[in-house]
Amino acid sequence: MSSRKETKKKNIKFTYKFIILIIIILFPFFVIKDSLFVIISPSMTPTLNVGDLVIKGYKAPEEIIAGEENGDILILKGPQYFYEQGFDPIFWNYLDNNTPIIHRAIDKKRVGNIWYFLTKGDNNFVADGGFQIKNHSDDYVLIEYNRSIAIYIPETEILGIVIFKIPLIGYINIYFPVILISSSIFFLLYLIMKLLKYEIKIVKNCDDFEKNRKI
């Protein structure tokens, strides 16, 4: 009787621990999801890699640092402003307007009362918006880069800056449906087995081991 009670207690503890673990893992994605962004493109490699989770912070436009090496990494609302300025969507694979762009500020300027920023991915050779298709045919495509036509994006298009990153944890968000379904199925099977009083035991057969070793 006591062994059954102990087994029951262990099962209850395992259930609680499993639920708490799932809550801890998923907590940030529900509570502070507006400040979390997952890297899904290699454009900022090696600074930010696909699957990294980054946390958004705030910095006044005039305080944002711009530079090829040490510039702040900006979180932009999306590519819509670039498209409106004539940047061909084909270069970003027709990226959806609501997909944030996370690139480094490499230059800044003030026009009137508004700050404008030039951005670039660390893994990209050119600044955002500074290249265009000059000519194309069935055999080739001629693309021209000109720094002078690169697009400076206004401060109003900036959601914030990256203040912290957690490597790889963003894959939880990328594969969230799969993880949620898998966890639910596992937990459901576990409960069914307990209700039907099934138990899985791994027993080491020392006799068989000794026989095999002698052979």
C-alpha positions in Angstrom: 0.0 0.0 0.0 2.8 2.4 0.9 4.6 1.7 -2.4 1.4 2.7 -4.3 1.1 5.9 -2.3 4.8 6.7 -3.1 4.2 6.0 -6.8 1.1 8.2 -6.8 3.1 11.1 -5.1 5.9 10.7 -7.7 3.4 10.9 -10.5 1.8 14.0 -9.1 5.2 15.6 -8.6 6.1 14.7 -12.2 2.9 16.2 -13.5 3.4 19.5 -11.5 7.0 19.7 -12.7 6.1 19.1 -16.3 3.3 21.8 -16.2 5.6 24.3 -14.5 8.4 23.6 -17.0 6.0 24.3 -20.0 4.7 27.5 -18.3 8.3 28.7 -17.7 9.3 28.0 -21.3 6.2 29.6 -22.9 5.8 32.5 -20.3 7.8 35.1 -22.2 6.0 34.4 -25.5 2.6 35.3 -23.8 3.4 38.0 -21.3 6.1 40.2 -23.0 5.6 39.0 -26.5 5.4 42.6 -27.8 9.1 43.0 -26.8 10.3 39.8 -28.2 11.4 39.2 -31.8 12.8 36.1 -33.5 15.6 36.2 -36.1 14.4 34.4 -39.2 17.0 35.7 -41.7 20.8 35.4 -41.9 21.2 39.1 -42.8 22.7 39.9 -39.4 25.0 36.9 -39.1 27.2 36.5 -37.1 25.9 39.1 -34.7 22.4 37.6 -34.7 21.7 34.2 -36.1 18.5 32.5 -37.3 16.6 31.2 -34.2 18.0 33.8 -31.8 15.5 35.6 -29.6 16.1 39.3 -29.2 14.5 41.7 -26.6 13.4 45.2 -27.6 14.4 48.3 -25.7 13.9 52.0 -26.2 16.4 54.7 -27.0 15.6 58.3 -28.0 16.4 58.9 -31.7 19.1 61.5 -30.9 20.8 59.0 -28.6 20.9 56.1 -31.1 24.5 55.3 -32.1 25.2 54.9 -35.8 28.3 53.1 -37.2 29.4 50.2 -39.3 30.9 48.4 -36.2 29.2 49.7 -33.1 25.9 51.1 -34.3 22.8 50.2 -32.5 20.7 47.4 -34.0 17.3 48.8 -34.9 14.0 47.1 -35.0 12.0 48.6 -37.9 8.2 48.2 -38.4 8.7 46.6 -41.8 9.7 47.1 -45.4 6.7 49.3 -46.4 8.5 52.6 -46.1 11.3 51.2 -48.3 8.7 50.0 -50.9 7.1 53.4 -50.9 10.4 55.1 -51.6 10.8 52.9 -54.7 12.8 50.0 -53.4 12.0 46.9 -55.4 10.3 44.3 -53.2 12.0 41.5 -55.2 15.2 42.2 -53.3 13.5 41.1 -50.1 11.5 38.3 -51.6 8.4 40.4 -51.4 8.6 40.6 -47.6 5.3 41.2 -46.0 4.8 44.8 -44.7 4.2 43.6 -41.2 7.4 41.7 -40.9 9.9 43.6 -38.7 13.4 44.3 -40.1 16.3 44.1 -37.7 19.4 45.8 -39.1 22.2 47.9 -37.8 22.2 51.7 -37.9 25.3 52.7 -39.9 24.6 56.4 -40.4 22.1 59.1 -39.2 21.1 62.6 -40.1 18.6 65.1 -39.0 16.2 66.8 -41.3 14.1 69.4 -39.6 12.9 67.9 -36.3 13.1 64.3 -37.5 16.0 61.9 -37.4 16.7 59.6 -40.3 18.8 56.4 -40.2 20.6 54.4 -42.8 20.6 50.7 -42.0 22.4 47.5 -43.1 22.6 43.9 -42.2 26.0 42.9 -40.9 26.0 40.0 -43.4 25.0 42.3 -46.3 27.5 44.1 -48.5 25.3 47.1 -49.1 23.0 49.5 -47.2 19.3 49.0 -47.3 17.6 50.4 -50.4 20.8 51.3 -52.1 20.6 49.0 -55.1 18.2 48.7 -58.0 17.7 46.6 -61.1 19.2 48.5 -64.1 18.6 46.0 -66.8 17.5 42.4 -67.1 16.8 39.8 -69.7 16.4 36.1 -69.9 20.1 35.6 -69.7 21.2 38.1 -67.0 20.1 40.7 -64.5 22.2 43.9 -64.0 22.0 45.3 -60.4 23.5 48.6 -59.5 24.5 49.7 -56.0 24.7 53.4 -55.3 25.2 54.6 -51.7 23.8 58.0 -52.6 20.3 56.5 -53.3 20.3 54.3 -50.2 17.1 54.9 -48.2 17.3 56.7 -44.8 14.4 55.6 -42.7 12.7 58.1 -40.3 12.5 57.6 -36.6 8.7 57.1 -36.8 9.4 53.7 -38.5 11.5 52.5 -35.6 10.0 50.2 -33.0 13.0 50.1 -30.8 16.6 48.7 -30.5 18.0 45.3 -29.6 19.2 45.3 -26.0 19.6 41.6 -25.5 19.7 38.3 -27.3 19.1 34.7 -26.3 20.7 32.3 -28.8 18.5 29.6 -30.4 15.6 30.0 -28.0 13.6 31.7 -30.8 13.2 28.3 -32.4 10.5 27.7 -29.7 8.5 30.5 -31.3 9.2 29.3 -34.9 8.1 25.8 -34.1 5.6 26.8 -31.4 2.6 24.8 -32.9 4.7 21.7 -33.2 6.1 22.0 -29.7 2.6 22.7 -28.2 1.0 19.8 -30.1 3.8 17.4 -29.2 3.7 18.4 -25.5 0.0 18.0 -25.4 0.0 14.6 -26.9 2.8 13.4 -24.6 1.0 14.7 -21.5 -2.3 13.2 -22.7 -0.7 9.8 -23.2 0.9 10.1 -19.8 -2.5 10.7 -18.2 -4.2 7.9 -20.1 -1.5 5.5 -19.0 -1.9 6.5 -15.4 -5.6 6.3 -15.5 -5.3 2.8 -17.0 -2.6 2.0 -14.4 0.0 1.2 -17.1 3.6 1.6 -16.1 6.8 1.6 -18.2 9.8 0.1 -16.5 13.3 -0.3 -17.8 14.9 -3.4 -16.1 18.5 -4.3 -16.5 18.8 -8.1 -16.9 22.2 -8.8 -15.3 22.1 -12.5 -16.1 21.7 -11.9 -19.9 24.4 -9.3 -19.7 26.8 -11.8 -18.1 26.0 -14.5 -20.6 26.6 -12.2 -23.6 29.8 -11.0 -22.1 31.1 -14.6 -21.7 30.2 -15.5 -25.3 
